[in-house]
Structures are given as structure tokens and as C-alpha cells.
Amino acid sequence: MIESATRTLVERAAGRAFAWVDDEMSEADRAWVAAHPRGRALLHRVDPRHGLRDADFRTLDV
């Protein structure tokens, strides 16, 4: 279940800022993280056909 994995990730971060990079991220994941804020979170979806590209690295360079 996606919500369970999302919950586990947020709990593991334990209030620390984190970036989650995934090709299977959904709006449901984003909604769950937004509804359960425990610190700064960057959820970034990567196109599985291309992998990480320069634009992705620029987004992650925060």
C-alpha cells in the first residue's frame, strides 16, 4: 500500500528535512505528506524513461 510506504518514509525522517526521488510517486503520496507535516519535504518524481537529468539535479540542489 502506497500510504504505508509514505508513512514509513515520513516517520523515518523523524522531522528532519528530506527529499524523496521516485518514478512511482503519486498525488496520493504528496497529499499524505502535505496532510501530515513533520518537517520540510521535497517529493520529486523522475520520469522512468529518462532517469535523473540535469533539471532533476537542479531541483534537488536546494
mmJSON file of the N, C-alpha and C atoms, coordinates in Angstrom:
{"data_MODEL":{"atom_site":{
"group_PDB":["ATOM","ATOM","ATOM","ATOM","ATOM","ATOM","ATOM","ATOM","ATOM","ATOM","ATOM","ATOM","ATOM","ATOM","ATOM","ATOM","ATOM","ATOM","ATOM","ATOM","ATOM","ATOM","ATOM","ATOM","ATOM","ATOM","ATOM","ATOM","ATOM","ATOM","ATOM","ATOM","ATOM","ATOM","ATOM","ATOM","ATOM","ATOM","ATOM","ATOM","ATOM","ATOM","ATOM","ATOM","ATOM","ATOM","ATOM","ATOM","ATOM","ATOM","ATOM","ATOM","ATOM","ATOM","ATOM","ATOM","ATOM","ATOM","ATOM","ATOM","ATOM","ATOM","ATOM","ATOM","ATOM","ATOM","ATOM","ATOM","ATOM","ATOM","ATOM","ATOM","ATOM","ATOM","ATOM","ATOM","ATOM","ATOM","ATOM","ATOM","ATOM","ATOM","ATOM","ATOM","ATOM","ATOM","ATOM","ATOM","ATOM","ATOM","ATOM","ATOM","ATOM","ATOM","ATOM","ATOM","ATOM","ATOM","ATOM","ATOM","ATOM","ATOM","ATOM","ATOM","ATOM","ATOM","ATOM","ATOM","ATOM","ATOM","ATOM","ATOM","ATOM","ATOM","ATOM","ATOM","ATOM","ATOM","ATOM","ATOM","ATOM","ATOM","ATOM","ATOM","ATOM","ATOM","ATOM","ATOM","ATOM","ATOM","ATOM","ATOM","ATOM","ATOM","ATOM","ATOM","ATOM","ATOM","ATOM","ATOM","ATOM","ATOM","ATOM","ATOM","ATOM","ATOM","ATOM","ATOM","ATOM","ATOM","ATOM","ATOM","ATOM","ATOM","ATOM","ATOM","ATOM","ATOM","ATOM","ATOM","ATOM","ATOM","ATOM","ATOM","ATOM","ATOM","ATOM","ATOM","ATOM","ATOM","ATOM","ATOM","ATOM","ATOM","ATOM","ATOM","ATOM","ATOM","ATOM","ATOM","ATOM","ATOM","ATOM","ATOM","ATOM","ATOM"],
"id":[1,2,3,4,5,6,7,8,9,10,11,12,13,14,15,16,17,18,19,20,21,22,23,24,25,26,27,28,29,30,31,32,33,34,35,36,37,38,39,40,41,42,43,44,45,46,47,48,49,50,51,52,53,54,55,56,57,58,59,60,61,62,63,64,65,66,67,68,69,70,71,72,73,74,75,76,77,78,79,80,81,82,83,84,85,86,87,88,89,90,91,92,93,94,95,96,97,98,99,100,101,102,103,104,105,106,107,108,109,110,111,112,113,114,115,116,117,118,119,120,121,122,123,124,125,126,127,128,129,130,131,132,133,134,135,136,137,138,139,140,141,142,143,144,145,146,147,148,149,150,151,152,153,154,155,156,157,158,159,160,161,162,163,164,165,166,167,168,169,170,171,172,173,174,175,176,177,178,179,180,181,182,183,184,185,186],
"type_symbol":["N","C","C","N","C","C","N","C","C","N","C","C","N","C","C","N","C","C","N","C","C","N","C","C","N","C","C","N","C","C","N","C","C","N","C","C","N","C","C","N","C","C","N","C","C","N","C","C","N","C","C","N","C","C","N","C","C","N","C","C","N","C","C","N","C","C","N","C","C","N","C","C","N","C","C","N","C","C","N","C","C","N","C","C","N","C","C","N","C","C","N","C","C","N","C","C","N","C","C","N","C","C","N","C","C","N","C","C","N","C","C","N","C","C","N","C","C","N","C","C","N","C","C","N","C","C","N","C","C","N","C","C","N","C","C","N","C","C","N","C","C","N","C","C","N","C","C","N","C","C","N","C","C","N","C","C","N","C","C","N","C","C","N","C","C","N","C","C","N","C","C","N","C","C","N","C","C","N","C","C","N","C","C","N","C","C"],
"label_atom_id":["N","CA","C","N","CA","C","N","CA","C","N","CA","C","N","CA","C","N","CA","C","N","CA","C","N","CA","C","N","CA","C","N","CA","C","N","CA","C","N","CA","C","N","CA","C","N","CA","C","N","CA","C","N","CA","C","N","CA","C","N","CA","C","N","CA","C","N","CA","C","N","CA","C","N","CA","C","N","CA","C","N","CA","C","N","CA","C","N","CA","C","N","CA","C","N","CA","C","N","CA","C","N","CA","C","N","CA","C","N","CA","C","N","CA","C","N","CA","C","N","CA","C","N","CA","C","N","CA","C","N","CA","C","N","CA","C","N","CA","C","N","CA","C","N","CA","C","N","CA","C","N","CA","C","N","CA","C","N","CA","C","N","CA","C","N","CA","C","N","CA","C","N","CA","C","N","CA","C","N","CA","C","N","CA","C","N","CA","C","N","CA","C","N","CA","C","N","CA","C","N","CA","C","N","CA","C","N","CA","C","N","CA","C","N","CA","C"],
"label_alt_id":[null,null,null,null,null,null,null,null,null,null,null,null,null,null,null,null,null,null,null,null,null,null,null,null,null,null,null,null,null,null,null,null,null,null,null,null,null,null,null,null,null,null,null,null,null,null,null,null,null,null,null,null,null,null,null,null,null,null,null,null,null,null,null,null,null,null,null,null,null,null,null,null,null,null,null,null,null,null,null,null,null,null,null,null,null,null,null,null,null,null,null,null,null,null,null,null,null,null,null,null,null,null,null,null,null,null,null,null,null,null,null,null,null,null,null,null,null,null,null,null,null,null,null,null,null,null,null,null,null,null,null,null,null,null,null,null,null,null,null,null,null,null,null,null,null,null,null,null,null,null,null,null,null,null,null,null,null,null,null,null,null,null,null,null,null,null,null,null,null,null,null,null,null,null,null,null,null,null,null,null,null,null,null,null,null,null],
"label_comp_id":["MET","MET","MET","ILE","ILE","ILE","GLU","GLU","GLU","SER","SER","SER","ALA","ALA","ALA","THR","THR","THR","ARG","ARG","ARG","THR","THR","THR","LEU","LEU","LEU","VAL","VAL","VAL","GLU","GLU","GLU","ARG","ARG","ARG","ALA","ALA","ALA","ALA","ALA","ALA","GLY","GLY","GLY","ARG","ARG","ARG","ALA","ALA","ALA","PHE","PHE","PHE","ALA","ALA","ALA","TRP","TRP","TRP","VAL","VAL","VAL","ASP","ASP","ASP","ASP","ASP","ASP","GLU","GLU","GLU","MET","MET","MET","SER","SER","SER","GLU","GLU","GLU","ALA","ALA","ALA","ASP","ASP","ASP","ARG","ARG","ARG","ALA","ALA","ALA","TRP","TRP","TRP","VAL","VAL","VAL","ALA","ALA","ALA","ALA","ALA","ALA","HIS","HIS","HIS","PRO","PRO","PRO","ARG","ARG","ARG","GLY","GLY","GLY","ARG","ARG","ARG","ALA","ALA","ALA","LEU","LEU","LEU","LEU","LEU","LEU","HIS","HIS","HIS","ARG","ARG","ARG","VAL","VAL","VAL","ASP","ASP","ASP","PRO","PRO","PRO","ARG","ARG","ARG","HIS","HIS","HIS","GLY","GLY","GLY","LEU","LEU","LEU","ARG","ARG","ARG","ASP","ASP","ASP","ALA","ALA","ALA","ASP","ASP","ASP","PHE","PHE","PHE","ARG","ARG","ARG","THR","THR","THR","LEU","LEU","LEU","ASP","ASP","ASP","VAL","VAL","VAL"],
"label_asym_id":["A","A","A","A","A","A","A","A","A","A","A","A","A","A","A","A","A","A","A","A","A","A","A","A","A","A","A","A","A","A","A","A","A","A","A","A","A","A","A","A","A","A","A","A","A","A","A","A","A","A","A","A","A","A","A","A","A","A","A","A","A","A","A","A","A","A","A","A","A","A","A","A","A","A","A","A","A","A","A","A","A","A","A","A","A","A","A","A","A","A","A","A","A","A","A","A","A","A","A","A","A","A","A","A","A","A","A","A","A","A","A","A","A","A","A","A","A","A","A","A","A","A","A","A","A","A","A","A","A","A","A","A","A","A","A","A","A","A","A","A","A","A","A","A","A","A","A","A","A","A","A","A","A","A","A","A","A","A","A","A","A","A","A","A","A","A","A","A","A","A","A","A","A","A","A","A","A","A","A","A","A","A","A","A","A","A"],
"label_entity_id":["1","1","1","1","1","1","1","1","1","1","1","1","1","1","1","1","1","1","1","1","1","1","1","1","1","1","1","1","1","1","1","1","1","1","1","1","1","1","1","1","1","1","1","1","1","1","1","1","1","1","1","1","1","1","1","1","1","1","1","1","1","1","1","1","1","1","1","1","1","1","1","1","1","1","1","1","1","1","1","1","1","1","1","1","1","1","1","1","1","1","1","1","1","1","1","1","1","1","1","1","1","1","1","1","1","1","1","1","1","1","1","1","1","1","1","1","1","1","1","1","1","1","1","1","1","1","1","1","1","1","1","1","1","1","1","1","1","1","1","1","1","1","1","1","1","1","1","1","1","1","1","1","1","1","1","1","1","1","1","1","1","1","1","1","1","1","1","1","1","1","1","1","1","1","1","1","1","1","1","1","1","1","1","1","1","1"],
"label_seq_id":[1,1,1,2,2,2,3,3,3,4,4,4,5,5,5,6,6,6,7,7,7,8,8,8,9,9,9,10,10,10,11,11,11,12,12,12,13,13,13,14,14,14,15,15,15,16,16,16,17,17,17,18,18,18,19,19,19,20,20,20,21,21,21,22,22,22,23,23,23,24,24,24,25,25,25,26,26,26,27,27,27,28,28,28,29,29,29,30,30,30,31,31,31,32,32,32,33,33,33,34,34,34,35,35,35,36,36,36,37,37,37,38,38,38,39,39,39,40,40,40,41,41,41,42,42,42,43,43,43,44,44,44,45,45,45,46,46,46,47,47,47,48,48,48,49,49,49,50,50,50,51,51,51,52,52,52,53,53,53,54,54,54,55,55,55,56,56,56,57,57,57,58,58,58,59,59,59,60,60,60,61,61,61,62,62,62],
"pdbx_PDB_ins_code":[null,null,null,null,null,null,null,null,null,null,null,null,null,null,null,null,null,null,null,null,null,null,null,null,null,null,null,null,null,null,null,null,null,null,null,null,null,null,null,null,null,null,null,null,null,null,null,null,null,null,null,null,null,null,null,null,null,null,null,null,null,null,null,null,null,null,null,null,null,null,null,null,null,null,null,null,null,null,null,null,null,null,null,null,null,null,null,null,null,null,null,null,null,null,null,null,null,null,null,null,null,null,null,null,null,null,null,null,null,null,null,null,null,null,null,null,null,null,null,null,null,null,null,null,null,null,null,null,null,null,null,null,null,null,null,null,null,null,null,null,null,null,null,null,null,null,null,null,null,null,null,null,null,null,null,null,null,null,null,null,null,null,null,null,null,null,null,null,null,null,null,null,null,null,null,null,null,null,null,null,null,null,null,null,null,null],
"Cartn_x":[0.845,0.0,0.892,0.639,1.465,1.443,0.275,0.202,1.105,1.176,2.024,3.494,3.933,5.322,5.595,4.639,4.786,4.877,3.995,4.005,5.347,5.839,7.117,8.255,8.277,9.316,9.273,8.083,7.94,8.343,7.936,8.313,9.823,10.422,11.88,12.64,12.118,12.757,12.687,11.709,11.588,11.698,11.015,11.017,12.174,13.156,14.274,13.827,14.439,14.157,14.615,13.843,14.245,13.762,14.425,13.994,13.687,12.575,12.16,12.122,12.928,13.009,12.537,11.516,10.924,10.234,10.141,9.424,7.983,7.601,6.244,5.487,5.976,5.325,3.986,3.007,1.68,1.17,0.071,-0.567,-1.04,-1.39,-1.793,-0.634,0.593,1.777,1.95,1.861,2.013,0.94,-0.29,-1.393,-1.174,-0.691,-0.471,0.614,1.717,2.809,2.33,1.553,1.043,0.09,-0.675,-1.644,-1.006,0.236,0.934,2.324,2.384,3.699,4.502,5.762,6.662,8.044,8.118,9.386,9.339,10.382,10.445,10.582,9.834,9.889,9.818,10.686,10.656,10.357,9.204,8.836,9.001,9.883,10.232,10.082,9.209,9.01,9.979,10.599,11.538,10.892,11.017,10.483,11.303,10.681,11.443,12.063,11.563,12.138,13.48,13.729,14.937,15.873,15.364,16.192,16.463,17.417,17.769,18.454,17.971,18.532,19.018,19.674,20.207,19.142,17.94,16.87,16.493,16.549,16.25,17.3,18.546,19.614,19.506,19.096,18.895,17.759,16.701,15.589,16.033,16.884,17.337,18.422,19.012,20.091,19.501,18.854,18.214,18.881],
"Cartn_y":[-1.177,0.0,1.242,2.167,3.365,4.197,4.374,5.209,4.665,3.348,2.74,3.064,2.955,3.275,4.754,5.58,7.027,7.354,6.766,6.982,6.538,5.414,4.906,5.867,6.394,7.341,8.6,9.152,10.365,10.086,8.954,8.604,8.422,7.799,7.576,8.906,9.889,11.206,11.884,11.531,11.99,13.507,14.23,15.684,16.367,15.586,16.166,16.438,17.422,17.689,16.499,16.188,15.093,15.343,14.676,14.673,13.231,13.062,11.742,11.807,10.998,10.95,9.573,9.537,8.245,8.372,7.273,7.297,6.811,6.389,5.911,6.775,7.966,8.874,9.327,9.451,9.839,11.07,11.587,12.706,12.263,10.992,10.48,10.587,10.31,10.449,11.908,12.791,14.223,14.707,14.263,14.673,14.172,12.936,12.383,13.168,13.466,14.219,15.625,16.248,17.593,17.59,16.52,16.428,16.023,15.534,15.072,15.699,17.022,17.684,17.371,16.97,16.714,17.269,18.246,18.824,19.101,19.759,20.066,18.792,18.725,17.549,17.988,17.423,17.651,16.303,16.206,14.992,15.281,14.544,14.824,13.558,13.617,12.475,12.563,11.431,11.332,10.469,10.891,10.127,8.847,7.672,6.423,6.144,6.813,6.608,7.309,8.323,9.128,9.065,8.675,8.683,10.116,10.275,11.607,12.413,13.621,14.521,15.79,16.646,17.889,18.702,18.783,19.557,18.966,17.641,16.997,17.372,17.347,17.71,19.169,20.035,21.451,21.576,20.827,20.845,20.359,19.365,18.791,19.628,20.546,21.373,22.574,22.283,23.338,23.474],
"Cartn_z":[0.0,0.0,0.0,-0.898,-1.03,0.24,0.839,2.044,3.137,3.284,4.304,4.053,2.802,2.472,2.698,2.348,2.534,4.014,4.799,6.247,6.846,6.411,6.915,6.596,5.386,4.992,5.853,6.052,6.86,8.313,8.841,10.215,10.334,9.359,9.371,9.349,8.633,8.593,9.964,10.759,12.149,12.285,11.39,11.476,10.775,10.324,9.569,8.133,7.509,6.098,5.264,4.214,3.33,1.919,0.976,-0.424,-0.797,-1.459,-1.924,-3.437,-4.091,-5.548,-5.984,-6.829,-7.192,-8.546,-9.264,-10.536,-10.375,-9.177,-8.947,-7.944,-7.693,-6.764,-7.344,-6.462,-6.928,-6.18,-6.659,-5.965,-4.58,-4.433,-3.123,-2.133,-2.588,-1.726,-1.318,-2.282,-1.997,-1.022,-1.234,-0.359,1.059,1.201,2.537,3.268,2.594,3.214,3.585,2.718,2.999,4.196,4.341,5.438,6.76,6.71,7.913,7.999,8.056,8.041,9.302,9.094,10.213,9.904,9.047,8.635,7.143,6.664,5.228,4.423,3.331,2.463,1.009,0.206,-1.24,-1.884,-2.511,-3.235,-4.72,-5.364,-6.757,-7.586,-8.572,-9.461,-10.635,-10.942,-12.061,-13.14,-14.367,-15.49,-15.646,-15.525,-15.584,-16.956,-17.98,-19.312,-19.468,-18.617,-18.773,-17.572,-16.417,-15.207,-14.764,-13.883,-13.385,-14.475,-14.675,-15.676,-14.988,-15.746,-15.184,-14.454,-15.019,-14.386,-13.028,-12.923,-11.636,-10.594,-10.986,-10.049,-9.632,-10.558,-10.179,-9.167,-9.354,-8.409,-7.027,-7.0,-5.732,-5.053,-5.772,-5.226,-4.483,-3.362,-2.563,-1.204],
"occupancy":[1.0,1.0,1.0,1.0,1.0,1.0,1.0,1.0,1.0,1.0,1.0,1.0,1.0,1.0,1.0,1.0,1.0,1.0,1.0,1.0,1.0,1.0,1.0,1.0,1.0,1.0,1.0,1.0,1.0,1.0,1.0,1.0,1.0,1.0,1.0,1.0,1.0,1.0,1.0,1.0,1.0,1.0,1.0,1.0,1.0,1.0,1.0,1.0,1.0,1.0,1.0,1.0,1.0,1.0,1.0,1.0,1.0,1.0,1.0,1.0,1.0,1.0,1.0,1.0,1.0,1.0,1.0,1.0,1.0,1.0,1.0,1.0,1.0,1.0,1.0,1.0,1.0,1.0,1.0,1.0,1.0,1.0,1.0,1.0,1.0,1.0,1.0,1.0,1.0,1.0,1.0,1.0,1.0,1.0,1.0,1.0,1.0,1.0,1.0,1.0,1.0,1.0,1.0,1.0,1.0,1.0,1.0,1.0,1.0,1.0,1.0,1.0,1.0,1.0,1.0,1.0,1.0,1.0,1.0,1.0,1.0,1.0,1.0,1.0,1.0,1.0,1.0,1.0,1.0,1.0,1.0,1.0,1.0,1.0,1.0,1.0,1.0,1.0,1.0,1.0,1.0,1.0,1.0,1.0,1.0,1.0,1.0,1.0,1.0,1.0,1.0,1.0,1.0,1.0,1.0,1.0,1.0,1.0,1.0,1.0,1.0,1.0,1.0,1.0,1.0,1.0,1.0,1.0,1.0,1.0,1.0,1.0,1.0,1.0,1.0,1.0,1.0,1.0,1.0,1.0,1.0,1.0,1.0,1.0,1.0,1.0],
"B_iso_or_equiv":[0.0,0.0,0.0,0.0,0.0,0.0,0.0,0.0,0.0,0.0,0.0,0.0,0.0,0.0,0.0,0.0,0.0,0.0,0.0,0.0,0.0,0.0,0.0,0.0,0.0,0.0,0.0,0.0,0.0,0.0,0.0,0.0,0.0,0.0,0.0,0.0,0.0,0.0,0.0,0.0,0.0,0.0,0.0,0.0,0.0,0.0,0.0,0.0,0.0,0.0,0.0,0.0,0.0,0.0,0.0,0.0,0.0,0.0,0.0,0.0,0.0,0.0,0.0,0.0,0.0,0.0,0.0,0.0,0.0,0.0,0.0,0.0,0.0,0.0,0.0,0.0,0.0,0.0,0.0,0.0,0.0,0.0,0.0,0.0,0.0,0.0,0.0,0.0,0.0,0.0,0.0,0.0,0.0,0.0,0.0,0.0,0.0,0.0,0.0,0.0,0.0,0.0,0.0,0.0,0.0,0.0,0.0,0.0,0.0,0.0,0.0,0.0,0.0,0.0,0.0,0.0,0.0,0.0,0.0,0.0,0.0,0.0,0.0,0.0,0.0,0.0,0.0,0.0,0.0,0.0,0.0,0.0,0.0,0.0,0.0,0.0,0.0,0.0,0.0,0.0,0.0,0.0,0.0,0.0,0.0,0.0,0.0,0.0,0.0,0.0,0.0,0.0,0.0,0.0,0.0,0.0,0.0,0.0,0.0,0.0,0.0,0.0,0.0,0.0,0.0,0.0,0.0,0.0,0.0,0.0,0.0,0.0,0.0,0.0,0.0,0.0,0.0,0.0,0.0,0.0,0.0,0.0,0.0,0.0,0.0,0.0],
"pdbx_formal_charge":[null,null,null,null,null,null,null,null,null,null,null,null,null,null,null,null,null,null,null,null,null,null,null,null,null,null,null,null,null,null,null,null,null,null,null,null,null,null,null,null,null,null,null,null,null,null,null,null,null,null,null,null,null,null,null,null,null,null,null,null,null,null,null,null,null,null,null,null,null,null,null,null,null,null,null,null,null,null,null,null,null,null,null,null,null,null,null,null,null,null,null,null,null,null,null,null,null,null,null,null,null,null,null,null,null,null,null,null,null,null,null,null,null,null,null,null,null,null,null,null,null,null,null,null,null,null,null,null,null,null,null,null,null,null,null,null,null,null,null,null,null,null,null,null,null,null,null,null,null,null,null,null,null,null,null,null,null,null,null,null,null,null,null,null,null,null,null,null,null,null,null,null,null,null,null,null,null,null,null,null,null,null,null,null,null,null],
"auth_seq_id":[1,1,1,2,2,2,3,3,3,4,4,4,5,5,5,6,6,6,7,7,7,8,8,8,9,9,9,10,10,10,11,11,11,12,12,12,13,13,13,14,14,14,15,15,15,16,16,16,17,17,17,18,18,18,19,19,19,20,20,20,21,21,21,22,22,22,23,23,23,24,24,24,25,25,25,26,26,26,27,27,27,28,28,28,29,29,29,30,30,30,31,31,31,32,32,32,33,33,33,34,34,34,35,35,35,36,36,36,37,37,37,38,38,38,39,39,39,40,40,40,41,41,41,42,42,42,43,43,43,44,44,44,45,45,45,46,46,46,47,47,47,48,48,48,49,49,49,50,50,50,51,51,51,52,52,52,53,53,53,54,54,54,55,55,55,56,56,56,57,57,57,58,58,58,59,59,59,60,60,60,61,61,61,62,62,62],
"auth_comp_id":["MET","MET","MET","ILE","ILE","ILE","GLU","GLU","GLU","SER","SER","SER","ALA","ALA","ALA","THR","THR","THR","ARG","ARG","ARG","THR","THR","THR","LEU","LEU","LEU","VAL","VAL","VAL","GLU","GLU","GLU","ARG","ARG","ARG","ALA","ALA","ALA","ALA","ALA","ALA","GLY","GLY","GLY","ARG","ARG","ARG","ALA","ALA","ALA","PHE","PHE","PHE","ALA","ALA","ALA","TRP","TRP","TRP","VAL","VAL","VAL","ASP","ASP","ASP","ASP","ASP","ASP","GLU","GLU","GLU","MET","MET","MET","SER","SER","SER","GLU","GLU","GLU","ALA","ALA","ALA","ASP","ASP","ASP","ARG","ARG","ARG","ALA","ALA","ALA","TRP","TRP","TRP","VAL","VAL","VAL","ALA","ALA","ALA","ALA","ALA","ALA","HIS","HIS","HIS","PRO","PRO","PRO","ARG","ARG","ARG","GLY","GLY","GLY","ARG","ARG","ARG","ALA","ALA","ALA","LEU","LEU","LEU","LEU","LEU","LEU","HIS","HIS","HIS","ARG","ARG","ARG","VAL","VAL","VAL","ASP","ASP","ASP","PRO","PRO","PRO","ARG","ARG","ARG","HIS","HIS","HIS","GLY","GLY","GLY","LEU","LEU","LEU","ARG","ARG","ARG","ASP","ASP","ASP","ALA","ALA","ALA","ASP","ASP","ASP","PHE","PHE","PHE","ARG","ARG","ARG","THR","THR","THR","LEU","LEU","LEU","ASP","ASP","ASP","VAL","VAL","VAL"],
"auth_asym_id":["A","A","A","A","A","A","A","A","A","A","A","A","A","A","A","A","A","A","A","A","A","A","A","A","A","A","A","A","A","A","A","A","A","A","A","A","A","A","A","A","A","A","A","A","A","A","A","A","A","A","A","A","A","A","A","A","A","A","A","A","A","A","A","A","A","A","A","A","A","A","A","A","A","A","A","A","A","A","A","A","A","A","A","A","A","A","A","A","A","A","A","A","A","A","A","A","A","A","A","A","A","A","A","A","A","A","A","A","A","A","A","A","A","A","A","A","A","A","A","A","A","A","A","A","A","A","A","A","A","A","A","A","A","A","A","A","A","A","A","A","A","A","A","A","A","A","A","A","A","A","A","A","A","A","A","A","A","A","A","A","A","A","A","A","A","A","A","A","A","A","A","A","A","A","A","A","A","A","A","A","A","A","A","A","A","A"],
"auth_atom_id":["N","CA","C","N","CA","C","N","CA","C","N","CA","C","N","CA","C","N","CA","C","N","CA","C","N","CA","C","N","CA","C","N","CA","C","N","CA","C","N","CA","C","N","CA","C","N","CA","C","N","CA","C","N","CA","C","N","CA","C","N","CA","C","N","CA","C","N","CA","C","N","CA","C","N","CA","C","N","CA","C","N","CA","C","N","CA","C","N","CA","C","N","CA","C","N","CA","C","N","CA","C","N","CA","C","N","CA","C","N","CA","C","N","CA","C","N","CA","C","N","CA","C","N","CA","C","N","CA","C","N","CA","C","N","CA","C","N","CA","C","N","CA","C","N","CA","C","N","CA","C","N","CA","C","N","CA","C","N","CA","C","N","CA","C","N","CA","C","N","CA","C","N","CA","C","N","CA","C","N","CA","C","N","CA","C","N","CA","C","N","CA","C","N","CA","C","N","CA","C","N","CA","C","N","CA","C","N","CA","C","N","CA","C","N","CA","C"],
"pdbx_PDB_model_num":[1,1,1,1,1,1,1,1,1,1,1,1,1,1,1,1,1,1,1,1,1,1,1,1,1,1,1,1,1,1,1,1,1,1,1,1,1,1,1,1,1,1,1,1,1,1,1,1,1,1,1,1,1,1,1,1,1,1,1,1,1,1,1,1,1,1,1,1,1,1,1,1,1,1,1,1,1,1,1,1,1,1,1,1,1,1,1,1,1,1,1,1,1,1,1,1,1,1,1,1,1,1,1,1,1,1,1,1,1,1,1,1,1,1,1,1,1,1,1,1,1,1,1,1,1,1,1,1,1,1,1,1,1,1,1,1,1,1,1,1,1,1,1,1,1,1,1,1,1,1,1,1,1,1,1,1,1,1,1,1,1,1,1,1,1,1,1,1,1,1,1,1,1,1,1,1,1,1,1,1,1,1,1,1,1,1]
}}}
